[in-house]
Amino acid sequence: MKDTATRGGGDYFLADDVESLTIALLEIVNDITTRSLSFAAPAVAVNTFNRTQNLNNLYMTTFAAREKYHWPGNLKKYGIEDGVIVDKNGDPAVNPADGLFYDTAISDWSTVMDGSDVEKGGALENLPGPGARKLYTNNTSNNLTTDATNALVASNEGSFSLADFGLTGAAGEPTKDQLIRWALGEDVQDEDTNPLTTERKKTMGDPLHSRPTAVVYGGTADNPDLVVYMATNDGYVHAIDGSDGSELWAFIPKEHLPNLPSAYINADSSFKNYGVDGDIVSITADRDRDGVIEPADDDFVYLIFGMRRGGNAYYAMDVTNRNSPKVLWRTSAAEFGQTWSTPTVARVDVDVPGLNDDKAVVIVGGGYDNAHDTLPNPASADAQGAGVFFLDLESGAVLWRAGADAGANLEMPGVTEPGLTRSIPSQVRVIDLNGDSFADRMYAADMGGQILRFDITNGNTPDSLVTGGVVAQLGAEGNSPVGFVDTRRFYNTPDVSLFNDNLQNRRFIAISVGSGYRAHPLDDTNADRFYSIRDKRVFNSLTQDEYKGLTPITEADLVEVSGQVGATIGQDKAGWMLTLPENQKVLSTSATFNNEIFFVAFSAATEEAQSCEAGVGKNFLYRVTVANGDPIPDRLDGVLPDDLDGLRVEELSQGGIAPSPTFLFPSPEADCTGDECKPPAIGCVGVECFDPGFANLPVRTLWTQDGIE
């Protein structure tokens, strides 16, 4: 058995009594949970000097689960060459057998082999010492976080009350001074039992769900001046220098300061702690499109992020000067749930006084109602999160709102007609159909299994700005009585694409989304499905009366394509659906690329789960045609009928809940020749990359037209 373990890359344990067996089993489980995982897609910067391409670096967040209050995390940089993720030596970094980093891999900012060890290398290795670290909060009304009143340093403890840190002064609590020095990285508790207590082992919190963002401030395509912004569940937002992985500064929103004492004590915990858990979205205004952020040109860089499970507010920060961040605004509305919805920034011409000059708005769903954590099938409408909001980019003010109540600009009750009564935790899909640079269409999905569509009439006042309604009911909403088997939830953003159906000789908008109970991925009370419905009113805006007269699409209007190929989507059908096997669930957003839909399904119904062994589940990458859910044609030759569903999918190596597929257009090397200057597109799911089969390379095209600014 020892030889078998060695050859298989595993470990061998000898146990001859109950105590030694218990110790061995705990060590095995601990080994599984300490492996580096990432649930967020990597950050990839756009080549600002050729916007048809991406820069050839990936910035990967990693974390490890612990039975403590604090989970460790990190940010690591890798390269990508010929579709392969490589380390700083140019060697393949990811083991294709298990989807983990090779133990011998060295990420770009590291001086040691860090492999899958979340607590080695990366940005963690390059954190400044306590005396040099710049840590800020929004303690006062002064929005410049670098102002002395907002500095988290021991000399400024007088600016904070005990209550600011959730302290009462009780015996056994840390003092304000101890807590601030500990937050900076000082070893005030002598955690490492080293007499030198000026610095403890460097730590960062876990970026469990938060996707980082990479911002290019200038430089060149070969040597970009770049900063990566990431958020962690100990409540920090970190600014990381893209060249060497050093931390420029960190910011803790004031509402997360009371979490610091629990992180300081770091007791055993059966509950996950959350801080800044939402994606960070960067908004860049490069007015002259020269790839350089220059305030003199009125350029700016803003960061916008929600808290996800960490709260019910959105923040915007001005990081135009990367070394002097400002809190632009903080917004929380009574109707917000937990702010899960990733912000979308678009131009909307709202006829209101004081709208910013760019007419830029932040569009978010109302968020997540945590009633869905404990109620497998809520019978009543959600109390929070059932809405869509427009916020002013510069001020955070609510400009427009859709909801079920009479106070909303677009009232969508759900008592006698389909309405907006369920929370919307996912990103709202916003598109510009007529190409005038203003958003005119939105799609959203809610926790009741509904898909909603909205039309925007730019230039109108808030009360006549948007019309909208429910276009599909694919879950429990609208059914009575409601059974567990019908309860399907949409945690994911609708994937919207324009395509031509050659069979019907007409154009449709495909709205694709998969269902899955993300709060309980082990739940098996129903079969989840992937749906692709057709919006036949491609360019036509609807009045509110027309929306009220719509009959929502249901599963009866769709063609089930599992177990068959060549399904015909006739004139009387509104799309197709694919029932997933083995308790699979879609827990991330799909991506439509080159008329094919790529989506990932997760299943905990693995051999490990069935045999009561510890495991991290399995992920499956589906690749189907948008027209009718068929496998791609290359896979159909000489296939037996029983193999048809298997042609749509391949198992991934990585465990955990894999992120959404992403597609990259790598930049060629500066000294390339011939075909080397035309690197093909690459698809990636987390650390596993693949060839999407896209031969058409994007070409930068310049054009002008009189009357267009």
Secondary structure, DSSP 4 states (H G I P E B T S, - for coil): -HHHHHHTT-------SHHHHHHHHHHHHHHHHHB-B--SPPB--B-TTSTTSB-SEEEEEEE---SBS--BEEEEEEEEETTEEE-TTSSB-EETTTTEE-TT---TT-SS--TTBTTSSHHHHTPPPTTT--EEE--SS--BTTSGGGB-SGGGGGGS-TGGGT----TTSPPHHHHHHHHTT--TT-TT--S--S------B--SSPPPEEEEEEE-SSSEEEEEEEE-TTS-EEEEETTT--EEEEEE-GGGGGGHHHHHH--B-SS---SS-SPEEEEEE-TT-SS---GGGT-EEEEEEE-GGG-S-EEEEE-SSTTS-EEEEEE--TT--B--SPPEEEE-----TT--TT-EEEEEE-BB-THHHH-SS--S--SS--EEEEEETTT--EEEEEESSTTSSEE---SSS----S-B-SPPEEE-SSSSSS--EEEEE-TTSEEEEEEE-TTS-GGGTEEEEEEEE-SSTT-SS--GGG-----S--EEEEEEETTTTEEEEEEEEE---TT-TT--SS--EEEEEEES-SS----HHHHHT---B-GGGSEE-TT-SS----TT--EEEEEPSTT-EE-S--EEETTEEEEEEEE--SHHHHTT-----EEEEEEEETTT-PBPGGG-TT--GGGTGGGGEEE-S--S-----EEE-BPPPTT--GGGGSPPPEEEETTEEE---------------TT--
